[in-house]
Every structure is written in C-alpha cells, then in structure tokens.
Amino acid sequence: MTRVRRLKQLRTYEVALDKAGFGPVAGVDEAGRGACFGPITIAACVLPPAPLRQLEGLTDSKKLTARRRESLFDPIRHHSLAYAIVHISAAEIDRRGIQAANLDGARRAIARLQVRPGYVLMDGFRVPGLTVPQLPVVGGDAAARCIAAASVLAKVSRDRLITQMAQDFPGYGLEGHKGYGTKVHMDAVRRHGATCEHRYSYANVKQAHEVYEKGVLA
C-alpha cells in the first residue's frame, strides 16, 4: 500500500479531495454534546487549500488551552472561505434527543455556508440527508484541518455563550464547568433545582432536580 504523505497543517484530506475535483471541502464538528446544560453547538468551516501561518498549531480544540482556542477563533473566521455556527437549544435536545439534534445542527450549519462545499468531512459520523458527498473521519478534529477549525469555532462560541448565560443563572458555577455534569454542577442543581436551560432528558439532571423537589437539602 502506498504511504500517504502527511501534509502540513493537517491538510492531507482536503488537498487530496481538492485535487480529485471535490473541493471546496467543509469540515463539521460540535461542542457540548456531553453537557447537561445549554445548547449543543455545531460549526462548519471551509478553509483555503494553502497553509496559513496564522493557523499554525491548529488541532482538536480539546487539546488546546482556552487561551489558544481564543487566539485561533478570529483568524479562522477571517481566513475561512465560509463558516457557520449553529446552536441547538436544550429544549430541542429534550424534545428530539441529542443525536437527532446533533445531526440536524450539522445539516443547518452546512446549509448556511455561503460557499457550497463539494465535499464534507464529518468528525466521526455520517449525516443522513446531505446533498453533497461526505466522509466520516474518526478523530477528525485531530486529522483534518477544516474539522479542527470547526471544532474551535464550536467550542469557543459555546463557551462564550455559556459564560454569558452564567450571569442569568448564578450559583451553578457555569463559567467554570460550561454546563458539563461535574460534581459542583450537580450539587448546585440539587440545592437550587434545574433551570429552563438544563437538559431534563438527561438522567443526572432529572435525578438531581428530584432531590431539589423533595427538599432533601433544604
């Protein structure tokens, strides 16, 4: 088997697809799937094929510090050919389920791109209903630059939104855990109850809110 040369800045997939006539290539990723408060955020991003000095070090957003993610956010938006960011609310997640919300968010983000992609790279799963070819890439946010860019856009956008929401819902520590089910977070739900932005379909939220309703910690 011919060894595929790994191109600079995680561009192997994008360059190969572009040379085969499938460009431009969009990457899609999400943030907040495992949280139990607030939205799931899905981003789609199309980058130019050439390496960009401003995006040196771009990789899976989970492997970057919050400061580094913030420093990459504006350069990604500035240098992208197109990008879109979609927030799917907790209420919609409860109504439809997290997987359906995630898939629909991916479809919405791709549809909102101002540049129509010729190919879509997904981080790990297929999205039914797309009108363009797609490829799910396992660990895609660390293997394809456009997916890594989408992961940063989604993560930073959601973190900023949750930090804003923390002002409306004080006492839950949202600015620290960003809506994930930490002990601090669940203890706060047991003391104060779940809010309208919590995902009631999640077992940890339901159980913690039941403790609040019973007044066990009153």
Salt bridges, closest charged atoms under 4 A:
GLU14 OE1 - ARG145 NH2 3.78
GLU56 OE2 - LYS8 NZ 3.59
ASP60 OD1 - LYS62 NZ 3.22
GLU70 OE1 - ARG160 NH2 2.65
ASP74 OD1 - ARG77 NH2 2.57
GLU92 OE2 - ARG96 NH1 3.08
GLU92 OE2 - ARG108 NH2 2.73
ASP104 OD2 - ARG96 NH1 3.10
ASP104 OD1 - ARG107 NE 3.95
ASP104 OD2 - ARG108 NH2 2.68
ASP141 OD2 - LYS62 NZ 3.16
ASP159 OD2 - ARG69 NH2 3.90
ASP159 OD1 - LYS155 NZ 3.34
ASP187 OD2 - LYS183 NZ 2.78
ASP187 OD1 - ARG190 NH2 2.68
GLU213 OE2 - HIS209 NE2 3.38
